[in-house]
Amino acid sequence: MSTGLRTIHPSARSDRARTGTTRTGRALRPYSVTRPRKSVAMTLLMVLFLVYALVPIVWLVVNATKTQGDLFSTFGLSFGHSFALWDNIVATVTHDDGIFLRWLANTLLYVVVGAGGATFLATLAGYGLAKFRFPGRGAYFAVVLGAVAVPGTALAVPTFLLFSQIGLTNTPWSIIIPSLISPFGLYLIWVYTIDSVPTELLEAARLDGAGEMRTFFTISIRLLAPGIVTVALFSVVATWNNYFLPLIMLTDPDWYPLTVGLNQWSAQAAGVAAEPIFNLVVTGSLITIVPIVVIFLLLQRFWQSGLSAGSVKQ
């Protein structure tokens, strides 16, 4: 029995698609694929930003190869008469009984304990805020957003007064404890958890008898890996470059991080009884940025995936 419907063979559809005609024979308007226009102004602007970012690094690398005399007698972006990079590195790490290595160890301590702890606490708090309902949840989230808007320099003096009253100034704890708090990291984990950890998956794990801690460390933390790496990168960079807080908290040079220590060397080189150590300041600055650049490049793919989380709905 005929149903009155005519079946169109797939080849007929493909023929019409190739010829650009409909079933009634009318011509179809060809589809135009618009290509993105090249903007000369935008290209020049990006080149300008690239030069602005690379020139200081090039200057640092070039001048770290110069002797003290070549540093002031040659052009800043040209090499000196002799290549003294290795000699400058040796002089930097051995100057003043190897205090530079002490500052490097202090910086690593503050980064590992402070930034690592901040990442861990932000992950726990952001995950709990996203996946659990509890009284005061909205108020707590409002406090976190308010803390993100407050600059760290505005809290430095109150933090110093608080730590001085409890006797923790001029100790590593005066740097580590403030570094453990990362409202921005908590917010990033909260946003990432909402999109990357399905609630149905957690409920299935609970039905199978898994506790909350086991569910978090065996299931959720794997799904949160890109977000955790993103928060870790931000925390590591912030702690590694931290200057103002150690400057007001520490008076003992043995507890200085690299940022404050190199600034002290720079002040000694430019003071009344100036020491000829400008080449050590430049070389030390180059050594300081190498670890953070390497870490950033190695974890760049996780950082990019973490920032793009939630931007596309599956």
C-alpha positions as CSV (number, residue, x, y, z in Angstrom):
1,M,0.0,0.0,0.0
2,S,1.4,3.3,-1.0
3,T,1.6,6.0,1.7
4,G,1.8,8.9,-0.7
5,L,5.3,9.7,0.4
6,R,8.2,9.6,-2.1
7,T,11.5,8.6,-0.9
8,I,14.4,10.6,-2.1
9,H,17.5,8.6,-2.8
10,P,20.6,10.0,-1.0
11,S,22.4,10.4,-4.3
12,A,19.7,12.8,-5.4
13,R,20.2,14.9,-2.3
14,S,23.9,15.0,-3.0
15,D,23.3,15.9,-6.6
16,R,21.1,18.8,-5.6
17,A,23.6,19.9,-3.0
18,R,26.3,19.9,-5.7
19,T,24.2,21.7,-8.3
20,G,22.7,24.1,-5.8
21,T,19.1,23.5,-6.8
22,T,16.0,22.5,-4.8
23,R,13.5,19.8,-5.7
24,T,11.4,22.3,-7.6
25,G,14.4,23.3,-9.7
26,R,15.0,26.7,-8.1
27,A,18.6,27.8,-7.7
28,L,20.0,28.0,-4.2
29,R,22.1,30.9,-3.1
30,P,25.6,29.8,-2.6
31,Y,26.9,29.8,0.9
32,S,29.7,32.3,1.4
33,V,32.4,31.4,3.9
34,T,33.6,34.6,5.6
35,R,37.2,34.6,6.4
36,P,38.5,36.6,9.4
37,R,39.8,40.0,8.3
38,K,43.4,40.8,9.0
39,S,43.8,43.9,11.1
40,V,47.1,45.7,10.5
41,A,46.5,47.9,13.6
42,M,45.8,44.9,15.8
43,T,48.9,43.1,14.5
44,L,51.1,46.2,15.2
45,L,49.6,46.5,18.7
46,M,50.4,42.8,19.4
47,V,53.9,43.2,18.2
48,L,54.3,46.3,20.4
49,F,53.1,44.3,23.4
50,L,55.5,41.5,22.5
51,V,58.5,43.8,22.3
52,Y,57.4,45.4,25.6
53,A,57.4,42.0,27.3
54,L,60.6,40.6,25.7
55,V,63.0,43.6,25.9
56,P,63.5,43.5,29.7
57,I,64.2,39.7,29.5
58,V,66.6,40.2,26.6
59,W,68.3,43.0,28.5
60,L,68.6,40.8,31.6
61,V,70.1,37.8,29.7
62,V,72.6,40.0,27.8
63,N,73.8,42.0,30.8
64,A,74.2,38.9,32.9
65,T,77.1,37.9,30.6
66,K,79.0,41.2,31.2
67,T,81.6,42.0,33.8
68,Q,81.2,44.9,36.2
69,G,83.1,47.2,33.9
70,D,81.3,46.2,30.7
71,L,78.0,46.7,32.4
72,F,78.4,50.5,32.4
73,S,80.7,50.9,29.4
74,T,78.7,49.1,26.7
75,F,75.2,49.4,25.3
76,G,72.5,47.6,27.3
77,L,71.3,45.4,24.5
78,S,74.8,44.4,23.2
79,F,77.2,41.9,24.6
80,G,80.4,43.1,26.4
81,H,84.0,42.5,25.5
82,S,84.1,39.2,27.4
83,F,81.5,36.5,28.1
84,A,81.4,36.3,32.0
85,L,78.1,34.5,32.6
86,W,79.7,31.6,34.4
87,D,82.0,33.8,36.5
88,N,79.0,36.0,37.5
89,I,77.0,32.9,38.5
90,V,79.8,31.6,40.7
91,A,80.3,35.0,42.2
92,T,76.6,35.4,42.9
93,V,76.2,32.1,44.7
94,T,79.4,32.6,46.7
95,H,79.1,36.2,47.6
96,D,78.8,37.0,51.4
97,D,79.2,33.3,52.4
98,G,76.6,32.1,50.0
99,I,73.7,34.2,51.3
100,F,72.0,34.0,47.8
101,L,71.6,30.3,48.2
102,R,70.0,30.9,51.6
103,W,67.6,33.3,50.0
104,L,66.8,30.8,47.3
105,A,66.1,28.1,49.9
106,N,63.8,30.5,51.8
107,T,61.9,31.3,48.7
108,L,61.4,27.6,47.9
109,L,60.2,27.1,51.5
110,Y,57.6,29.9,51.2
111,V,56.5,28.6,47.8
112,V,56.2,24.9,48.7
113,V,54.5,25.4,52.1
114,G,52.7,28.6,51.5
115,A,51.6,28.3,47.8
116,G,51.1,24.5,48.2
117,G,49.0,24.9,51.3
118,A,47.0,27.7,49.7
119,T,46.2,25.5,46.7
120,F,45.2,22.6,48.9
121,L,43.0,24.8,51.2
122,A,41.4,26.6,48.2
123,T,40.6,23.2,46.6
124,L,38.9,21.9,49.7
125,A,37.0,25.1,50.3
126,G,36.0,25.7,46.7
127,Y,34.8,22.0,46.3
128,G,32.8,22.1,49.5
129,L,31.2,25.4,48.6
130,A,30.2,24.1,45.2
131,K,28.9,20.6,46.1
132,F,27.5,21.0,49.6
133,R,24.5,22.9,50.9
134,F,24.9,24.4,54.5
135,P,23.6,27.3,56.5
136,G,25.3,30.6,55.7
137,R,26.6,29.4,52.3
138,G,25.6,32.6,50.5
139,A,27.1,34.8,53.1
140,Y,30.3,32.9,53.0
141,F,30.5,33.2,49.2
142,A,29.8,36.9,49.5
143,V,32.8,37.3,51.9
144,V,35.0,35.4,49.5
145,L,34.1,37.7,46.6
146,G,34.7,40.7,48.8
147,A,38.1,39.3,49.8
148,V,39.0,39.0,46.1
149,A,38.4,42.7,45.6
150,V,40.7,43.7,48.5
151,P,44.3,44.2,47.4
152,G,47.0,42.5,49.5
153,T,48.9,45.7,50.1
154,A,45.9,47.1,52.0
155,L,46.1,44.2,54.4
156,A,49.9,44.2,54.9
157,V,49.9,46.8,57.8
158,P,47.0,45.2,59.8
159,T,48.7,41.8,59.2
160,F,52.0,43.1,60.5
161,L,50.3,44.6,63.7
162,L,48.6,41.3,64.3
163,F,51.7,39.2,63.9
164,S,53.7,41.6,66.0
165,Q,51.3,41.2,68.9
166,I,51.5,37.4,68.8
167,G,55.3,37.4,68.3
168,L,55.6,35.9,64.9
169,T,57.3,38.8,63.0
170,N,60.8,38.1,61.7
171,T,60.0,34.4,61.4
172,P,59.1,32.2,58.4
173,W,55.5,31.9,59.7
174,S,54.9,35.6,59.1
175,I,55.2,34.8,55.4
176,I,53.8,31.3,55.2
177,I,50.5,31.9,57.2
178,P,49.3,34.9,55.1
179,S,50.3,33.0,51.9
180,L,47.9,30.1,52.9
181,I,44.9,32.3,52.1
182,S,43.9,32.6,48.5
183,P,40.3,33.9,48.0
184,F,40.8,34.1,44.2
185,G,42.0,30.5,44.1
186,L,39.0,29.4,46.1
187,Y,36.7,31.2,43.6
188,L,38.4,29.6,40.6
189,I,38.0,26.1,42.2
190,W,34.4,26.8,43.0
191,V,33.7,27.8,39.3
192,Y,35.6,24.9,37.9
193,T,34.0,22.3,40.3
194,I,30.5,23.3,39.2
195,D,31.2,22.5,35.5
196,S,33.7,19.6,35.8
197,V,32.4,17.4,38.7
198,P,28.9,16.0,37.9
199,T,26.7,15.7,41.0
200,E,25.3,12.4,39.6
201,L,28.8,10.9,39.7
202,L,29.2,11.8,43.4
203,E,25.8,10.4,44.2
204,A,26.7,7.1,42.5
205,A,29.8,6.9,44.5
206,R,27.9,7.5,47.7
207,L,25.4,4.8,46.8
208,D,28.3,2.4,46.4
209,G,29.3,3.1,50.0
210,A,32.2,5.5,49.4
211,G,32.7,8.2,52.0
212,E,33.1,11.9,51.2
213,M,36.9,11.8,51.7
214,R,37.3,8.8,49.5
215,T,35.0,10.3,46.9
216,F,37.0,13.5,46.9
217,F,40.5,12.0,46.7
218,T,39.7,9.1,44.2
219,I,37.1,10.8,41.9
220,S,36.8,14.5,42.3
221,I,40.4,15.4,42.6
222,R,41.2,13.8,39.2
223,L,38.5,15.8,37.5
224,L,39.7,18.9,39.2
225,A,43.3,18.5,38.1
226,P,43.4,21.3,35.5
227,G,41.8,23.7,37.9
228,I,44.1,22.7,40.7
229,V,47.2,23.3,38.5
230,T,45.8,26.7,37.5
231,V,45.4,27.8,41.1
232,A,48.8,26.3,41.9
233,L,50.4,28.4,39.2
234,F,48.8,31.6,40.4
235,S,49.8,30.9,44.0
236,V,53.4,30.0,43.1
237,V,53.9,33.1,41.0
238,A,52.3,35.3,43.7
239,T,54.4,33.8,46.5
240,W,57.6,33.7,44.4
241,N,57.2,37.4,43.5
242,N,56.1,38.5,47.0
243,Y,58.0,41.6,48.0
244,F,56.1,44.0,50.2
245,L,55.0,41.5,52.9
246,P,58.5,40.1,53.5
247,L,59.9,43.6,53.5
248,I,57.8,44.7,56.4
249,M,57.7,41.4,58.3
250,L,61.4,40.4,58.2
251,T,64.5,42.1,59.5
252,D,66.9,39.2,59.6
253,P,68.6,38.7,56.2
254,D,68.8,35.0,56.9
255,W,65.0,34.8,56.3
256,Y,64.8,37.1,53.3
257,P,63.3,35.7,50.1
258,L,65.1,36.4,46.8
259,T,63.0,39.5,46.0
260,V,64.0,41.3,49.2
261,G,67.6,40.0,49.2
262,L,68.3,41.2,45.7
263,N,66.8,44.6,46.6
264,Q,69.2,44.8,49.5
265,W,72.1,44.0,47.2
266,S,70.9,46.7,44.8
267,A,70.8,49.2,47.7
268,Q,74.3,48.3,48.8
269,A,75.6,48.8,45.2
270,A,74.0,52.2,44.9
271,G,74.7,53.5,48.5
272,V,77.4,55.8,49.8
273,A,79.8,52.9,50.5
274,A,78.9,51.3,47.2
275,E,80.1,47.7,46.5
276,P,80.8,46.8,42.9
277,I,78.1,44.1,42.8
278,F,75.7,45.4,40.1
279,N,76.7,42.4,37.9
280,L,75.7,40.1,40.8
281,V,72.3,41.8,41.1
282,V,71.7,41.3,37.4
283,T,72.8,37.7,37.4
284,G,70.9,37.0,40.6
285,S,67.7,38.4,38.9
286,L,68.2,36.2,35.9
287,I,68.6,33.1,38.2
288,T,65.5,34.1,40.1
289,I,63.2,34.2,37.0
290,V,64.5,30.9,35.5
291,P,62.6,28.5,37.8
292,I,59.3,30.2,37.5
293,V,59.6,30.4,33.7
294,V,60.4,26.7,33.5
295,I,57.5,25.8,35.8
296,F,55.1,28.0,33.8
297,L,56.1,26.5,30.5
298,L,55.9,22.9,31.7
299,L,52.4,23.4,33.2
300,Q,51.1,25.7,30.5
301,R,48.7,23.2,28.9
302,F,47.0,22.6,32.3
303,W,46.8,26.3,32.8
304,Q,45.1,26.9,29.5
305,S,42.6,24.1,30.0
306,G,41.9,25.3,33.5
307,L,41.1,28.8,32.3
308,S,38.8,27.6,29.5
309,A,36.8,25.3,31.8
310,G,33.2,26.0,31.6
311,S,33.4,28.2,28.6
312,V,31.8,25.5,26.3
313,K,28.8,23.5,27.3
314,Q,29.1,19.8,26.4
